[in-house]
């Protein structure tokens, strides 16, 4: 089965196997936000996905 490349580019697998995704809503129009809010958008969020879907959507994931 092929890997869904558009989905896999949006996620990062950590050393321990957790999935991290970008915080949504921080692509543009950030000038009006406070500096702390801007910096909070740079952090990733943990992304929860079931193992069956994980194996279909991401390469080399068990």
C-alpha positions as a Python dict, from the first residue, in 0.01 Angstrom:
ca = {
    (1, 'X'): (0, 0, 0),
    (2, 'X'): (127, 348, -82),
    (3, 'X'): (200, 605, 187),
    (4, 'X'): (-17, 917, 190),
    (5, 'X'): (261, 1172, 126),
    (6, 'X'): (53, 1485, 183),
    (7, 'X'): (-45, 1357, 528),
    (8, 'X'): (301, 1233, 622),
    (9, 'X'): (459, 1571, 544),
    (10, 'X'): (238, 1739, 802),
    (11, 'X'): (348, 1509, 1084),
    (12, 'X'): (677, 1431, 1251),
    (13, 'X'): (747, 1106, 1435),
    (14, 'X'): (953, 1153, 1751),
    (15, 'X'): (1219, 918, 1886),
    (16, 'X'): (968, 744, 2112),
    (17, 'X'): (710, 704, 1835),
    (18, 'X'): (481, 996, 1921),
    (19, 'X'): (333, 1203, 1640),
    (20, 'X'): (376, 1579, 1645),
    (21, 'X'): (175, 1818, 1429),
    (22, 'X'): (193, 2192, 1379),
    (23, 'X'): (-42, 2412, 1576),
    (24, 'X'): (-324, 2516, 1341),
    (25, 'X'): (-399, 2879, 1263),
    (26, 'X'): (-48, 3029, 1265),
    (27, 'X'): (34, 3056, 894),
    (28, 'X'): (-29, 3428, 849),
    (29, 'X'): (-200, 3731, 1009),
    (30, 'X'): (16, 3704, 1321),
    (31, 'X'): (115, 4070, 1349),
    (32, 'X'): (-177, 4159, 1576),
    (33, 'X'): (-103, 3876, 1818),
    (34, 'X'): (108, 3923, 2127),
    (35, 'X'): (463, 3793, 2113),
    (36, 'X'): (388, 3508, 2353),
    (37, 'X'): (97, 3395, 2137),
    (38, 'X'): (317, 3405, 1827),
    (39, 'X'): (584, 3195, 1993),
    (40, 'X'): (325, 2950, 2125),
    (41, 'X'): (227, 2881, 1764),
    (42, 'X'): (576, 2754, 1684),
    (43, 'X'): (540, 2462, 1924),
    (44, 'X'): (409, 2136, 1795),
    (45, 'X'): (110, 1952, 1933),
    (46, 'X'): (87, 1585, 2003),
    (47, 'X'): (-130, 1419, 1741),
    (48, 'X'): (-327, 1111, 1845),
    (49, 'X'): (-397, 848, 1581),
    (50, 'X'): (-486, 480, 1603),
    (51, 'X'): (-221, 225, 1509),
    (52, 'X'): (-419, 87, 1215),
    (53, 'X'): (-454, 430, 1053),
    (54, 'X'): (-93, 510, 1145),
    (55, 'X'): (36, 213, 951),
    (56, 'X'): (-163, 310, 642),
    (57, 'X'): (-73, 678, 642),
    (58, 'X'): (289, 692, 753),
    (59, 'X'): (595, 504, 623),
    (60, 'X'): (788, 269, 853),
    (61, 'X'): (550, 303, 1147),
    (62, 'X'): (459, 0, 1351),
}
